[in-house]
Amino acid sequence: MFLLVYARIYGKAFVDALAAIGRNLWTLILPMALLLAFLTLARLVSPLGIAGGFLLSLAMTAGCSIYTYFVAQVVAKNRVGLGDLRTSIGAYFWTWMNLFFVLWIVDLILGPMEVTPDGQRLRSAVSMIILVVLNAAPEIIYLKGASGGLETIQRSFTFLQECWIEWLVPNVLIIAGVWFLITGAIPLHVLPFPQITFPVLAGALLHLVMVFRGFLFQMLDGSTHRQRMFRFRGKL
């Protein structure tokens, strides 16, 4: 019964994600468009040294804000267009900036430790912990309205404490799928024009995953395992 109930939850989140994206099909190309714009900017500012790095940091923050805004609108089942681009840049800009600042401080503290093998292992362990703790950070930002860096970290950690199995199981499966794509276990090289079609397909899949996560977060957040079992058991 437990497995059937959660299969139902994941299935509903997936179907809801497909329906929401269907209202905004153009957003499937958004991840690749933002990545292409970032890489283009990186080439342009690379001769600028530290100033170029600062500009790239601002661009990355703006890109996260843009993408988070559009994912939020898709999950809210709203229709969005490029006319919302100006709004999206500032929607979550300072939230992401605050989070990146906290992570920069952590990196600054751990940086000198890399001179020793133990320090390198410690930094790798901390990086892994950060990836796990911040796994739900995008959803915390656009669904829970977190604004500070420490607040985002704390609320993401709290959510994972309450729903770590329910949340991490599908995400681990997604990561495994990404690994198969990267290692070539899935023969995507047979696609026509793979240098173009593969990045576009990967970006579209990423978008589907992010929207799926948004709907899954809504179903898990604020509910207990018992409540979810009661709610979805009768729908099987």
Secondary structure as a PSIPRED ss2 file (coil, helix, strand):
# PSIPRED VFORMAT (PSIPRED V4.0)

   1 M C   1.000  0.000  0.000
   2 F H   0.000  1.000  0.000
   3 L H   0.000  1.000  0.000
   4 L H   0.000  1.000  0.000
   5 V H   0.000  1.000  0.000
   6 Y H   0.000  1.000  0.000
   7 A H   0.000  1.000  0.000
   8 R H   0.000  1.000  0.000
   9 I H   0.000  1.000  0.000
  10 Y H   0.000  1.000  0.000
  11 G H   0.000  1.000  0.000
  12 K H   0.000  1.000  0.000
  13 A H   0.000  1.000  0.000
  14 F H   0.000  1.000  0.000
  15 V H   0.000  1.000  0.000
  16 D H   0.000  1.000  0.000
  17 A H   0.000  1.000  0.000
  18 L H   0.000  1.000  0.000
  19 A H   0.000  1.000  0.000
  20 A H   0.000  1.000  0.000
  21 I H   0.000  1.000  0.000
  22 G H   0.000  1.000  0.000
  23 R C   1.000  0.000  0.000
  24 N C   1.000  0.000  0.000
  25 L H   0.000  1.000  0.000
  26 W H   0.000  1.000  0.000
  27 T H   0.000  1.000  0.000
  28 L H   0.000  1.000  0.000
  29 I H   0.000  1.000  0.000
  30 L H   0.000  1.000  0.000
  31 P H   0.000  1.000  0.000
  32 M H   0.000  1.000  0.000
  33 A H   0.000  1.000  0.000
  34 L H   0.000  1.000  0.000
  35 L H   0.000  1.000  0.000
  36 L H   0.000  1.000  0.000
  37 A H   0.000  1.000  0.000
  38 F H   0.000  1.000  0.000
  39 L H   0.000  1.000  0.000
  40 T H   0.000  1.000  0.000
  41 L H   0.000  1.000  0.000
  42 A H   0.000  1.000  0.000
  43 R H   0.000  1.000  0.000
  44 L H   0.000  1.000  0.000
  45 V H   0.000  1.000  0.000
  46 S H   0.000  1.000  0.000
  47 P H   0.000  1.000  0.000
  48 L H   0.000  1.000  0.000
  49 G C   1.000  0.000  0.000
  50 I H   0.000  1.000  0.000
  51 A H   0.000  1.000  0.000
  52 G H   0.000  1.000  0.000
  53 G H   0.000  1.000  0.000
  54 F H   0.000  1.000  0.000
  55 L H   0.000  1.000  0.000
  56 L H   0.000  1.000  0.000
  57 S H   0.000  1.000  0.000
  58 L H   0.000  1.000  0.000
  59 A H   0.000  1.000  0.000
  60 M H   0.000  1.000  0.000
  61 T H   0.000  1.000  0.000
  62 A H   0.000  1.000  0.000
  63 G H   0.000  1.000  0.000
  64 C H   0.000  1.000  0.000
  65 S H   0.000  1.000  0.000
  66 I H   0.000  1.000  0.000
  67 Y H   0.000  1.000  0.000
  68 T H   0.000  1.000  0.000
  69 Y H   0.000  1.000  0.000
  70 F H   0.000  1.000  0.000
  71 V H   0.000  1.000  0.000
  72 A H   0.000  1.000  0.000
  73 Q H   0.000  1.000  0.000
  74 V H   0.000  1.000  0.000
  75 V H   0.000  1.000  0.000
  76 A C   1.000  0.000  0.000
  77 K C   1.000  0.000  0.000
  78 N C   1.000  0.000  0.000
  79 R C   1.000  0.000  0.000
  80 V C   1.000  0.000  0.000
  81 G C   1.000  0.000  0.000
  82 L H   0.000  1.000  0.000
  83 G H   0.000  1.000  0.000
  84 D H   0.000  1.000  0.000
  85 L H   0.000  1.000  0.000
  86 R H   0.000  1.000  0.000
  87 T H   0.000  1.000  0.000
  88 S H   0.000  1.000  0.000
  89 I H   0.000  1.000  0.000
  90 G H   0.000  1.000  0.000
  91 A H   0.000  1.000  0.000
  92 Y C   1.000  0.000  0.000
  93 F H   0.000  1.000  0.000
  94 W H   0.000  1.000  0.000
  95 T H   0.000  1.000  0.000
  96 W H   0.000  1.000  0.000
  97 M H   0.000  1.000  0.000
  98 N H   0.000  1.000  0.000
  99 L H   0.000  1.000  0.000
 100 F H   0.000  1.000  0.000
 101 F H   0.000  1.000  0.000
 102 V H   0.000  1.000  0.000
 103 L H   0.000  1.000  0.000
 104 W H   0.000  1.000  0.000
 105 I H   0.000  1.000  0.000
 106 V H   0.000  1.000  0.000
 107 D H   0.000  1.000  0.000
 108 L H   0.000  1.000  0.000
 109 I H   0.000  1.000  0.000
 110 L H   0.000  1.000  0.000
 111 G H   0.000  1.000  0.000
 112 P H   0.000  1.000  0.000
 113 M H   0.000  1.000  0.000
 114 E H   0.000  1.000  0.000
 115 V H   0.000  1.000  0.000
 116 T C   1.000  0.000  0.000
 117 P H   0.000  1.000  0.000
 118 D H   0.000  1.000  0.000
 119 G H   0.000  1.000  0.000
 120 Q H   0.000  1.000  0.000
 121 R H   0.000  1.000  0.000
 122 L H   0.000  1.000  0.000
 123 R H   0.000  1.000  0.000
 124 S H   0.000  1.000  0.000
 125 A H   0.000  1.000  0.000
 126 V H   0.000  1.000  0.000
 127 S H   0.000  1.000  0.000
 128 M H   0.000  1.000  0.000
 129 I H   0.000  1.000  0.000
 130 I H   0.000  1.000  0.000
 131 L H   0.000  1.000  0.000
 132 V H   0.000  1.000  0.000
 133 V H   0.000  1.000  0.000
 134 L C   1.000  0.000  0.000
 135 N C   1.000  0.000  0.000
 136 A C   1.000  0.000  0.000
 137 A H   0.000  1.000  0.000
 138 P H   0.000  1.000  0.000
 139 E H   0.000  1.000  0.000
 140 I H   0.000  1.000  0.000
 141 I H   0.000  1.000  0.000
 142 Y H   0.000  1.000  0.000
 143 L H   0.000  1.000  0.000
 144 K H   0.000  1.000  0.000
 145 G C   1.000  0.000  0.000
 146 A C   1.000  0.000  0.000
 147 S C   1.000  0.000  0.000
 148 G C   1.000  0.000  0.000
 149 G H   0.000  1.000  0.000
 150 L H   0.000  1.000  0.000
 151 E H   0.000  1.000  0.000
 152 T H   0.000  1.000  0.000
 153 I H   0.000  1.000  0.000
 154 Q H   0.000  1.000  0.000
 155 R H   0.000  1.000  0.000
 156 S H   0.000  1.000  0.000
 157 F H   0.000  1.000  0.000
 158 T H   0.000  1.000  0.000
 159 F H   0.000  1.000  0.000
 160 L H   0.000  1.000  0.000
 161 Q H   0.000  1.000  0.000
 162 E H   0.000  1.000  0.000
 163 C H   0.000  1.000  0.000
 164 W H   0.000  1.000  0.000
 165 I H   0.000  1.000  0.000
 166 E H   0.000  1.000  0.000
 167 W H   0.000  1.000  0.000
 168 L H   0.000  1.000  0.000
 169 V H   0.000  1.000  0.000
 170 P H   0.000  1.000  0.000
 171 N H   0.000  1.000  0.000
 172 V H   0.000  1.000  0.000
 173 L H   0.000  1.000  0.000
 174 I H   0.000  1.000  0.000
 175 I H   0.000  1.000  0.000
 176 A H   0.000  1.000  0.000
 177 G H   0.000  1.000  0.000
 178 V H   0.000  1.000  0.000
 179 W H   0.000  1.000  0.000
 180 F H   0.000  1.000  0.000
 181 L H   0.000  1.000  0.000
 182 I H   0.000  1.000  0.000
 183 T H   0.000  1.000  0.000
 184 G C   1.000  0.000  0.000
 185 A C   1.000  0.000  0.000
 186 I C   1.000  0.000  0.000
 187 P C   1.000  0.000  0.000
 188 L H   0.000  1.000  0.000
 189 H H   0.000  1.000  0.000
 190 V H   0.000  1.000  0.000
 191 L C   1.000  0.000  0.000
 192 P C   1.000  0.000  0.000
 193 F C   1.000  0.000  0.000
 194 P H   0.000  1.000  0.000
 195 Q H   0.000  1.000  0.000
 196 I H   0.000  1.000  0.000
 197 T H   0.000  1.000  0.000
 198 F H   0.000  1.000  0.000
 199 P H   0.000  1.000  0.000
 200 V H   0.000  1.000  0.000
 201 L H   0.000  1.000  0.000
 202 A H   0.000  1.000  0.000
 203 G H   0.000  1.000  0.000
 204 A H   0.000  1.000  0.000
 205 L H   0.000  1.000  0.000
 206 L H   0.000  1.000  0.000
 207 H H   0.000  1.000  0.000
 208 L H   0.000  1.000  0.000
 209 V H   0.000  1.000  0.000
 210 M H   0.000  1.000  0.000
 211 V H   0.000  1.000  0.000
 212 F H   0.000  1.000  0.000
 213 R H   0.000  1.000  0.000
 214 G H   0.000  1.000  0.000
 215 F H   0.000  1.000  0.000
 216 L H   0.000  1.000  0.000
 217 F H   0.000  1.000  0.000
 218 Q H   0.000  1.000  0.000
 219 M H   0.000  1.000  0.000
 220 L H   0.000  1.000  0.000
 221 D C   1.000  0.000  0.000
 222 G C   1.000  0.000  0.000
 223 S C   1.000  0.000  0.000
 224 T C   1.000  0.000  0.000
 225 H H   0.000  1.000  0.000
 226 R H   0.000  1.000  0.000
 227 Q H   0.000  1.000  0.000
 228 R H   0.000  1.000  0.000
 229 M H   0.000  1.000  0.000
 230 F H   0.000  1.000  0.000
 231 R H   0.000  1.000  0.000
 232 F H   0.000  1.000  0.000
 233 R H   0.000  1.000  0.000
 234 G C   1.000  0.000  0.000
 235 K C   1.000  0.000  0.000
 236 L C   1.000  0.000  0.000
